[in-house]
Amino acid sequence: MLVLAWAPTESDQVRVGFVVSRRIFKLATQRNRLKRLLSEAIRPCLPRLRGVDLVLIPRREALEADLQTLKAELQVLLRRARLLLANEASGRQRPAGSVHKGR
């Protein structure tokens, strides 16, 4: 339903982009709705991400998905890529592939 591309960055800043193809989603309203849903789905994950650029590419079946389904799919992708930091209670962990320069 979603494809996740990512690259580590030197800073702790997180940037997120969406690629919603006109070839797959013909109507602008479909493309805009998907961008809004994806933006809302990634929002709870942002505090647990550090130093990464993300690109989310929805597939055709994402159009029928609701917000909760997209959130769950996104969580699975971020965990599989090992990009989510541990919860604050369990300590902080750097995402795989990122560079830690110390303080």
C-alpha positions as CSV (number, residue, x, y, z in Angstrom):
1,M,0.0,0.0,0.0
2,L,3.0,2.3,0.7
3,V,6.6,2.5,-0.4
4,L,9.1,4.1,1.9
5,A,12.4,5.5,0.6
6,W,14.8,7.1,3.1
7,A,18.2,8.5,3.4
8,P,20.2,9.5,6.6
9,T,21.2,13.1,7.0
10,E,23.9,14.9,9.0
11,S,21.4,16.9,11.1
12,D,18.7,15.7,13.5
13,Q,16.0,17.3,11.3
14,V,13.4,15.1,9.7
15,R,12.1,16.0,6.2
16,V,9.1,14.2,4.7
17,G,8.0,14.2,1.0
18,F,5.1,12.6,-0.8
19,V,5.1,11.3,-4.4
20,V,1.6,10.9,-5.5
21,S,1.6,9.9,-9.2
22,R,-0.9,11.5,-11.6
23,R,-0.7,8.3,-13.7
24,I,-2.2,6.3,-10.9
25,F,-4.4,8.9,-9.2
26,K,-6.0,10.8,-12.1
27,L,-8.0,13.4,-10.1
28,A,-6.3,16.2,-8.1
29,T,-8.8,15.6,-5.3
30,Q,-7.5,12.0,-4.9
31,R,-3.9,13.1,-4.9
32,N,-4.6,15.9,-2.4
33,R,-6.6,13.6,-0.1
34,L,-3.8,11.1,0.0
35,K,-1.2,13.8,0.8
36,R,-3.4,15.1,3.6
37,L,-3.9,11.5,5.0
38,L,-0.2,10.7,4.8
39,S,0.8,13.9,6.4
40,E,-1.6,13.1,9.3
41,A,-0.4,9.5,9.5
42,I,3.3,10.5,9.8
43,R,2.7,13.2,12.4
44,P,2.6,10.9,15.5
45,C,5.9,9.3,14.4
46,L,7.9,12.5,13.9
47,P,9.0,12.9,17.6
48,R,10.6,9.4,17.3
49,L,12.5,10.1,14.1
50,R,15.9,11.8,13.9
51,G,18.3,12.7,11.1
52,V,16.4,11.2,8.1
53,D,14.8,12.3,4.9
54,L,11.7,10.2,4.0
55,V,9.8,9.9,0.8
56,L,6.4,8.2,0.9
57,I,4.9,6.7,-2.3
58,P,1.3,5.5,-2.0
59,R,0.1,2.7,-4.2
60,R,-3.4,2.4,-5.8
61,E,-4.9,0.6,-2.8
62,A,-4.0,3.5,-0.5
63,L,-6.9,5.4,-1.9
64,E,-9.4,3.1,-0.2
65,A,-7.5,3.0,3.1
66,D,-8.6,5.0,6.1
67,L,-6.3,6.9,8.4
68,Q,-5.8,4.1,10.9
69,T,-4.8,1.7,8.2
70,L,-2.3,4.1,6.8
71,K,-0.9,4.8,10.3
72,A,-0.4,1.1,10.9
73,E,1.2,0.5,7.5
74,L,3.6,3.4,8.1
75,Q,4.5,2.1,11.6
76,V,5.4,-1.3,10.1
77,L,7.5,0.3,7.4
78,L,9.4,2.6,9.8
79,R,10.1,-0.3,12.2
80,R,11.2,-2.6,9.3
81,A,13.6,0.2,8.2
82,R,14.7,0.6,11.9
83,L,14.1,4.3,11.7
84,L,12.0,4.8,14.9
85,L,13.8,5.8,18.0
86,A,13.1,3.9,21.2
87,N,10.5,5.4,23.5
88,E,11.9,8.0,25.9
89,A,11.2,5.7,28.8
90,S,13.4,2.9,27.4
91,G,16.2,5.2,26.4
92,R,17.2,6.8,23.1
93,Q,18.6,4.9,20.2
94,R,19.9,6.2,16.9
95,P,18.2,4.9,13.7
96,A,20.1,2.5,11.6
97,G,22.2,4.1,9.0
98,S,22.4,7.5,10.6
99,V,25.6,9.2,11.7
100,H,26.1,10.3,15.4
101,K,28.7,13.0,15.8
102,G,28.4,13.3,19.6
103,R,28.1,16.6,21.5
